[in-house]
Amino acid sequence: KREFQLLALAVSCNFAGFFVYIPSAPVFVMQHLGLGHNDFLWMFGPIVSGIMFGAFLSGKLAGRRDTRTIVNIGYTLMFAATAANLLQAFLITPAVPWAVLPLALYTTGMSLAAPSMTLTLMDQFPHLRGTVSSVQGFIQTMMSTLLAGVVAPLVWGSVQNLTLTMAGFLVLGFILRTCYRYRLDNRKLAN
């Protein structure tokens, strides 16, 4: 189904928006932030904290808000984080905490939206939930592999390039999700 492809790619793009920083971590932390080889916690601490907080929020909001609202909140947080990241990257010298706080906010939004989006994927094929989860995981892993091996080395040379790459993946993920919603809404109107 086209809807499955759109939403699975949207989830993967949202993840790619922050994941570009993972293979870029040595350059980002040591070269751009000027920290030492023992200081990776300054980057990974906020990222992991955001993931954990987003998962916590997702659990708290599940059942209290519909999935569309939860995903919209997640995208709002990711866009706010990306805007803050762009501002800090282009206006100030990269430094802790300003260069890493947007990553924490981004991963909070990503981790908030991902479970609802993944459940929506699985609901498209309720009798094949395990297979759907595996295919979605495969798509995300393959995108991350290409990102780590091809994209990240091309962009890790500057904080601005990393930030623009994050923004590009977020916008692409949002467009894919919007196309998914559009197709779904049109299908409902046709019935």
GIDA-V154531 format. One record per residue. N is the residue number from 0. PHI is phi in whole degrees, -180 to 180 (none if undefined). NEAR is the number of other ideal C-beta (glycine too) atoms within 12 Angstrom. Layout:
# GIDA-V154531
n=N phi=PHI near=NEAR
n=N phi=PHI near=NEAR
This chain:
# GIDA-V154531
n=0 phi=none near=18
n=1 phi=-63 near=17
n=2 phi=-61 near=28
n=3 phi=-62 near=29
n=4 phi=-61 near=22
n=5 phi=-62 near=31
n=6 phi=-72 near=43
n=7 phi=-64 near=38
n=8 phi=-69 near=31
n=9 phi=-63 near=43
n=10 phi=-59 near=46
n=11 phi=-66 near=38
n=12 phi=-67 near=42
n=13 phi=-58 near=48
n=14 phi=-65 near=42
n=15 phi=-62 near=41
n=16 phi=-57 near=47
n=17 phi=-94 near=50
n=18 phi=-64 near=36
n=19 phi=-56 near=43
n=20 phi=-76 near=46
n=21 phi=-69 near=31
n=22 phi=-68 near=26
n=23 phi=-88 near=34
n=24 phi=-54 near=30
n=25 phi=-59 near=22
n=26 phi=-70 near=28
n=27 phi=-62 near=40
n=28 phi=-72 near=34
n=29 phi=-85 near=20
n=30 phi=-85 near=19
n=31 phi=-76 near=32
n=32 phi=-90 near=31
n=33 phi=70 near=17
n=34 phi=-94 near=25
n=35 phi=-90 near=13
n=36 phi=-71 near=12
n=37 phi=-100 near=9
n=38 phi=-109 near=19
n=39 phi=-67 near=25
n=40 phi=-60 near=19
n=41 phi=-63 near=31
n=42 phi=-98 near=35
n=43 phi=-74 near=24
n=44 phi=-60 near=21
n=45 phi=-63 near=31
n=46 phi=-62 near=37
n=47 phi=-67 near=23
n=48 phi=-60 near=25
n=49 phi=-63 near=33
n=50 phi=-62 near=31
n=51 phi=-66 near=19
n=52 phi=-67 near=25
n=53 phi=-63 near=37
n=54 phi=-65 near=25
n=55 phi=-61 near=17
n=56 phi=-62 near=28
n=57 phi=-60 near=33
n=58 phi=-64 near=18
n=59 phi=-69 near=16
n=60 phi=-84 near=25
n=61 phi=-60 near=19
n=62 phi=87 near=13
n=63 phi=-97 near=13
n=64 phi=-130 near=20
n=65 phi=-74 near=15
n=66 phi=-62 near=30
n=67 phi=-62 near=22
n=68 phi=-65 near=19
n=69 phi=-61 near=32
n=70 phi=-65 near=40
n=71 phi=-63 near=24
n=72 phi=-63 near=28
n=73 phi=-59 near=45
n=74 phi=-66 near=37
n=75 phi=-60 near=23
n=76 phi=-64 near=35
n=77 phi=-65 near=44
n=78 phi=-68 near=28
n=79 phi=-63 near=22
n=80 phi=-63 near=39
n=81 phi=-66 near=37
n=82 phi=-63 near=24
n=83 phi=-63 near=29
n=84 phi=-65 near=40
n=85 phi=-63 near=28
n=86 phi=-62 near=20
n=87 phi=-67 near=30
n=88 phi=-68 near=33
n=89 phi=-96 near=20
n=90 phi=-111 near=16
n=91 phi=-132 near=17
n=92 phi=-71 near=14
n=93 phi=-58 near=30
n=94 phi=-159 near=18
n=95 phi=-78 near=25
n=96 phi=-96 near=21
n=97 phi=-62 near=25
n=98 phi=-81 near=35
n=99 phi=-112 near=40
n=100 phi=-60 near=26
n=101 phi=-62 near=39
n=102 phi=-67 near=47
n=103 phi=-65 near=36
n=104 phi=-67 near=36
n=105 phi=-61 near=48
n=106 phi=-68 near=42
n=107 phi=-63 near=35
n=108 phi=-64 near=44
n=109 phi=-63 near=49
n=110 phi=-72 near=39
n=111 phi=-74 near=39
n=112 phi=-79 near=45
n=113 phi=-58 near=40
n=114 phi=-61 near=30
n=115 phi=-66 near=38
n=116 phi=-67 near=44
n=117 phi=-67 near=35
n=118 phi=-63 near=27
n=119 phi=-62 near=32
n=120 phi=-60 near=38
n=121 phi=-67 near=27
n=122 phi=-68 near=21
n=123 phi=-69 near=29
n=124 phi=-135 near=22
n=125 phi=-61 near=13
n=126 phi=-86 near=10
n=127 phi=-130 near=17
n=128 phi=-57 near=18
n=129 phi=-63 near=13
n=130 phi=-65 near=17
n=131 phi=-60 near=29
n=132 phi=-61 near=23
n=133 phi=-66 near=18
n=134 phi=-66 near=27
n=135 phi=-62 near=35
n=136 phi=-63 near=22
n=137 phi=-64 near=16
n=138 phi=-61 near=29
n=139 phi=-66 near=31
n=140 phi=-66 near=20
n=141 phi=-66 near=20
n=142 phi=-64 near=31
n=143 phi=-65 near=29
n=144 phi=-64 near=19
n=145 phi=-64 near=21
n=146 phi=-63 near=33
n=147 phi=-69 near=23
n=148 phi=-88 near=14
n=149 phi=-118 near=18
n=150 phi=-72 near=29
n=151 phi=-55 near=30
n=152 phi=-61 near=19
n=153 phi=-78 near=20
n=154 phi=-114 near=30
n=155 phi=-73 near=29
n=156 phi=-69 near=17
n=157 phi=-146 near=19
n=158 phi=-63 near=37
n=159 phi=-63 near=23
n=160 phi=-64 near=26
n=161 phi=-61 near=47
n=162 phi=-66 near=38
n=163 phi=-65 near=24
n=164 phi=-66 near=37
n=165 phi=-56 near=47
n=166 phi=-61 near=33
n=167 phi=-61 near=24
n=168 phi=-67 near=38
n=169 phi=-63 near=41
n=170 phi=-62 near=25
n=171 phi=-63 near=25
n=172 phi=-61 near=42
n=173 phi=-66 near=34
n=174 phi=-63 near=20
n=175 phi=-62 near=32
n=176 phi=-66 near=38
n=177 phi=-64 near=22
n=178 phi=-63 near=22
n=179 phi=-59 near=32
n=180 phi=-62 near=25
n=181 phi=-61 near=18
n=182 phi=-63 near=22
n=183 phi=-65 near=25
n=184 phi=-64 near=15
n=185 phi=-65 near=14
n=186 phi=-65 near=15
n=187 phi=-65 near=11
n=188 phi=-67 near=9
n=189 phi=-72 near=8
n=190 phi=-87 near=7
